[in-house]
Amino acid sequence: MQADNLVREPQKTAAPPERAAVTSDVHRRRVIRPVSRSYSRVVMAMKLTLPALALAAVALIAAWPTLNELPKPRITADKGHLEMIKPRYFSADEQNQPYSLTAVRAEQSTDQPGIVILDKPEAEMTEAAGTWVTMRSDRGWYDQNTGILKMRGAVHVLRDDGSEFTTEEAYSDVRKGTAWGDVHVEGQGPQGVVLAEGFRMTERGKTMVFLNSSNANVQSAETAGRKK
């Protein structure tokens, strides 16, 4: 009789297997769905960003002669200018006479699409017999259409015979090995002090003509093949 007075606790019944499976699937979808959407957004952003960066790099490479090493393209966020850090260009003419053009930085001009602006450009031209000349300056502008390099600001010209001079502005066709300028020139060399109002260089520095108001002083390289 006492057993009949006991209150029996209700027993918990396990959920049917079908219902448990449905509940597990719903929970899994609730956990995975946000991750999947976030991943999709990342993939979509990469699809849009990577092609844009690739096009920017291709455009910059097209603005500079064939490069012997891969540049480091950089796009400035404020102006959107296209830049290359330490571009280096090496080549040779039809007579296998080498020449090179390097710079600390190159930037595509936004006003003139065919012009590449250079920081600290340096051009070197070597003649077949070994005569060489190096030109460097603070700033430079390379014209892709004409192949002419304009140098301005502390232009320094050094020739293999030891002669050197400075001027404030000069032009050079690096491929042809010529250079010229029409502003004041100061320097020195084996033949003495150089003071002129301009210069003309041909044959990759082998022949140098200094211009004055009344005469021209012609200097030829006395020693060919001397190394720096």
C-alpha positions in Angstrom: 0.0 0.0 0.0 2.8 2.4 0.7 4.1 1.8 -2.8 0.9 3.2 -4.2 1.4 6.5 -2.3 4.8 7.1 -3.9 4.9 9.8 -6.6 6.6 8.5 -9.6 8.8 11.0 -11.5 8.2 11.2 -15.2 10.8 9.6 -17.3 12.6 11.6 -20.0 12.1 10.1 -23.4 14.8 10.4 -26.0 14.0 12.3 -29.1 13.4 10.3 -32.2 16.5 9.8 -34.4 14.9 11.7 -37.2 14.2 14.8 -35.1 17.7 14.7 -33.6 19.2 14.7 -37.0 17.1 17.6 -38.1 18.1 19.6 -35.0 21.8 18.9 -35.6 21.6 20.0 -39.2 19.9 23.3 -38.2 22.5 24.0 -35.6 25.3 23.2 -38.1 23.8 25.5 -40.7 23.5 28.3 -38.1 27.2 28.0 -37.3 28.6 27.6 -40.8 26.4 30.0 -42.8 28.0 33.3 -41.4 31.5 31.9 -42.1 30.6 31.0 -45.6 29.2 34.5 -46.3 32.3 36.1 -44.9 34.5 33.8 -47.0 32.5 34.7 -50.1 33.0 38.4 -49.5 36.8 37.9 -49.2 36.9 36.0 -52.4 34.8 38.6 -54.2 37.1 41.4 -53.0 40.2 39.5 -54.1 38.6 39.0 -57.6 38.2 42.7 -57.9 41.5 43.9 -56.3 44.0 41.5 -57.9 43.1 42.3 -61.5 43.3 46.0 -60.8 46.8 45.7 -59.3 47.9 43.5 -62.2 46.7 46.1 -64.7 48.6 48.8 -62.8 51.8 46.8 -62.9 51.5 46.1 -66.6 50.9 49.8 -67.4 54.0 50.8 -65.5 56.2 48.2 -67.2 54.9 49.5 -70.5 56.0 53.0 -69.5 59.7 51.9 -69.1 62.0 50.1 -71.5 62.6 46.4 -71.1 63.7 45.8 -67.5 66.4 43.3 -66.5 64.9 42.7 -63.1 61.4 42.8 -61.7 60.5 46.3 -60.4 58.5 46.9 -57.2 55.4 48.7 -58.3 53.7 51.0 -55.8 50.6 53.0 -56.1 50.4 56.1 -53.8 47.0 56.3 -52.2 46.7 60.1 -52.2 47.5 60.9 -55.9 47.2 57.5 -57.5 50.6 58.0 -59.2 52.2 54.9 -60.6 55.8 54.4 -59.4 58.7 52.0 -59.7 61.5 51.8 -57.1 65.1 51.4 -58.5 64.3 50.7 -62.1 67.3 49.3 -64.1 67.6 49.1 -67.9 70.6 47.5 -69.7 70.9 47.0 -73.4 73.3 47.3 -76.4 73.1 48.9 -79.8 73.6 47.3 -83.2 77.4 47.3 -82.8 77.1 45.6 -79.4 78.0 48.7 -77.5 76.4 48.6 -74.1 74.5 51.4 -72.4 72.4 51.6 -69.3 69.9 53.8 -67.5 69.1 53.5 -63.8 67.3 55.7 -61.3 66.3 55.7 -57.6 62.6 56.1 -58.6 60.5 56.3 -61.7 57.0 57.8 -62.0 54.7 57.9 -65.0 53.7 61.5 -65.7 50.0 62.2 -65.4 50.1 65.2 -67.7 52.2 63.7 -70.4 51.6 59.9 -70.8 54.8 59.4 -72.9 57.1 60.9 -70.2 58.7 59.0 -67.3 59.9 61.2 -64.4 63.1 60.0 -62.8 64.7 60.7 -59.4 68.6 60.6 -59.5 68.9 59.2 -63.0 72.3 57.8 -64.1 73.1 57.0 -67.7 76.3 55.1 -68.8 77.4 54.6 -72.4 80.4 52.5 -73.5 82.2 52.7 -76.9 83.4 49.5 -78.7 87.1 50.3 -78.0 86.3 50.8 -74.3 85.7 54.5 -73.9 82.9 55.2 -71.5 81.1 58.2 -70.1 78.7 58.5 -67.2 76.0 61.1 -66.7 74.0 61.7 -63.5 71.7 64.4 -62.2 69.1 65.2 -59.5 66.1 64.9 -61.8 65.4 63.4 -65.2 62.6 63.1 -67.8 62.7 60.2 -70.3 60.7 60.6 -73.5 59.4 57.2 -74.7 58.6 58.5 -78.1 62.0 60.1 -78.9 64.2 58.1 -76.6 65.7 61.4 -75.3 66.6 61.8 -71.6 66.5 65.3 -70.2 68.6 65.8 -67.1 68.4 68.8 -64.8 70.0 69.9 -61.5 73.6 69.2 -60.7 74.3 67.3 -64.0 77.6 65.6 -63.5 79.5 64.2 -66.6 82.5 61.9 -66.0 84.6 60.5 -68.8 87.1 57.5 -68.6 90.1 59.7 -69.3 89.5 61.5 -65.9 87.9 64.6 -67.3 84.6 65.7 -65.6 82.3 68.7 -65.7 79.1 69.9 -64.2 76.2 71.8 -65.7 72.6 72.5 -64.8 70.9 71.0 -67.8 71.8 68.4 -70.4 70.1 66.1 -72.9 71.2 62.6 -74.0 70.2 60.0 -76.5 71.5 57.0 -74.5 71.0 54.5 -77.3 73.1 56.5 -79.8 75.7 57.6 -77.2 75.3 61.3 -77.7 74.7 64.2 -75.3 74.5 68.0 -75.5 73.7 71.1 -73.5 73.5 74.9 -74.0 74.0 76.2 -70.4 77.2 77.0 -68.5 79.7 74.3 -68.1 82.5 74.0 -65.5 85.0 71.2 -65.1 88.5 70.0 -65.5 90.4 67.3 -67.4 93.8 66.3 -68.8 93.9 69.4 -70.9 93.1 71.8 -68.0 90.2 73.7 -66.7 87.0 73.7 -68.7 84.8 76.8 -68.8 82.2 76.9 -71.5 78.7 77.9 -72.5 77.7 74.4 -73.7 78.9 71.1 -74.9 78.4 68.4 -77.6 79.3 64.8 -77.0 79.5 62.0 -79.6 80.7 58.4 -79.9 79.9 57.6 -76.3 82.2 60.2 -74.9 85.1 59.6 -77.3 84.7 63.1 -78.7 83.7 66.1 -76.6 83.2 69.6 -77.9 82.9 72.6 -75.5 81.2 75.7 -76.9 82.2 79.2 -76.1 80.9 82.5 -77.4 83.7 82.8 -79.9 85.3 79.4 -80.4 84.9 75.7 -79.7 87.3 73.5 -77.7 87.4 70.0 -79.0 88.6 67.2 -76.7 89.1 63.6 -77.6 89.4 60.8 -75.1 93.1 60.1 -74.7 92.8 56.8 -73.0 90.4 54.2 -74.2 89.1 51.3 -72.0 90.2 52.8 -68.7 88.0 51.4 -65.9 86.3 53.3 -63.2 
